[in-house]
Amino acid sequence: MALDKPITLGTILFTMVEPHKGHEVEYNRWYETDHFYGGVLNGAWSFAGDRFVATRELKDLRYPADSPMTPDPLTGSYLALYWVLAGKHDEWNRWSVDTVKMLHATGRMFPHRTHIHTLLYDYAWSIQSDERGTPAEQALDRNYAGLVVNVGELAEGKTPADVEDWTRNTWAPSAISTGWGPDLIIDATPLPLLDDAPPDVPRTVNAERRFLQLHFLDHLPQQGWADGYAKFGEQLDASGVGTHLWTAPFIQTVFGTDAHTDELR
């Protein structure tokens, strides 16, 4: 990627976690008062982060039920996203693994939670609702009302460029013009974890065929769901460019509060 601007998105850290039952409030407070900063944002080259939550109402909209992203639709309540500066992946990745090891050794990790899907992704491209819209680099500072995560796997003989072409020229134009469509789409592909990454982080099968799309919304995800994102999976499958693996809506957490911790199950 050409660094044509000083602050350019490079690596995305996507980490989806499930607190153990009865530890939701404790987990939420630990994450946002310590780990959100100490685990990522106080490191060099990390320049943005945000947290999202899936309430039971939103989990009921997830599909398909059988997905490699999570063992079942009700698992994976909290999602944190972080942006890392382009061109700094190797340095940041080494720092990240060493930092998490240090946090484990010093008792600053939370035991009552399970990593559901934690992986690094390489930012590929984005689509804005208009040419003056929010760029990818500012997405996590925009405080979008909703987020829809879409995951697919490349069809045989297809490339990431085929996914971009279908999304940019077929799916996005009609979706953005509706009341339920996204304001910003970010597409990314998986990156390998370091060999000595923490063992509680599960490894991803067929990662080289996966693609991740983050659809940021100016409205709650439920708005227009039946006519919109509920059909994304069948539309992707019908396109021939990929197989749909998962669609899941989230909303923002409310930092400094226990909001939504009683709505997860």
Protein Blocks (a to p, Z undefined) as FASTA:
>chain_A
ZZfbfbdcfbdcdddddddehilmmmmmmmmmmmmmmmmmmpghiabdcdddddfklmmm
gccfbdckbgbfkgojbccdddddehilmmmmmmmmmmmmmmmmnopacfbbcdfbdcdd
ddfbdcdfbfklccfklmmmnopabdcdddddddehiafklmmmmmmmmmmmmmmmpmkb
cfbdcddddddddfkbcfklccdehklmgccdddddfbdfkgoklmmmmmmmmmmmmnop
accfbdcddddddehiaehklmmZZ
